[in-house]
Amino acid sequence: MFEIAGEAIPLATSRRFEIPVAKLPTQTMLSLPITVIHGHQQGAVLWLTRISHKFCDR
């Protein structure tokens, strides 16, 4: 069983969920969407992350 942010992911399954990370002054919650893919066997952990920004030409 792999656990992250209170979510338990059993062996050989995957799960998508969001981790709350901040609250704006407007009370809007910001969260980090993640996908966990738990393999068939226990082993090493790999964390991949990316971010993209969309720029507008004005």
C-alpha positions as CSV (number, residue, x, y, z in Angstrom):
1,M,0.0,0.0,0.0
2,F,1.3,3.4,-1.0
3,E,0.0,6.5,0.9
4,I,0.2,10.2,-0.1
5,A,-1.8,13.1,1.3
6,G,-4.1,10.7,3.2
7,E,-4.9,8.7,0.0
8,A,-4.0,5.0,0.1
9,I,-3.2,3.4,-3.3
10,P,-3.1,-0.4,-3.3
11,L,-0.6,-2.4,-5.3
12,A,-1.2,-2.7,-9.1
13,T,-3.7,0.3,-9.2
14,S,-3.6,4.0,-10.1
15,R,-5.6,6.9,-8.8
16,R,-6.0,10.6,-9.7
17,F,-6.8,13.2,-7.0
18,E,-5.9,16.7,-5.9
19,I,-3.8,17.9,-3.0
20,P,-4.9,21.2,-1.6
21,V,-1.9,23.5,-1.5
22,A,-3.1,27.1,-0.8
23,K,-6.0,29.4,-0.3
24,L,-6.1,32.8,-2.1
25,P,-7.3,36.0,-0.3
26,T,-10.6,35.5,-2.3
27,Q,-11.0,32.2,-0.4
28,T,-10.5,30.3,-3.6
29,M,-8.6,27.0,-3.0
30,L,-5.7,26.0,-5.1
31,S,-4.8,22.4,-5.5
32,L,-2.2,20.2,-7.2
33,P,-3.7,17.5,-9.4
34,I,-1.7,14.3,-9.2
35,T,-1.7,10.8,-10.7
36,V,-0.3,7.9,-8.7
37,I,0.6,4.7,-10.5
38,H,1.4,2.0,-8.0
39,G,3.2,-1.0,-9.6
40,H,2.7,-4.7,-9.0
41,Q,5.6,-4.9,-6.5
42,Q,7.0,-2.8,-3.7
43,G,10.1,-0.8,-4.7
44,A,11.7,2.5,-5.5
45,V,9.6,5.7,-5.7
46,L,9.8,8.1,-8.6
47,W,8.3,11.6,-8.5
48,L,7.8,13.4,-11.8
49,T,6.5,16.9,-12.0
50,R,6.0,19.5,-14.7
51,I,4.6,22.9,-15.1
52,S,3.6,24.9,-18.2
53,H,2.8,28.5,-18.6
54,K,0.7,29.9,-21.4
55,F,1.9,33.3,-22.6
56,C,-0.3,35.7,-24.5
57,D,1.0,38.1,-27.1
58,R,-0.7,41.5,-26.8
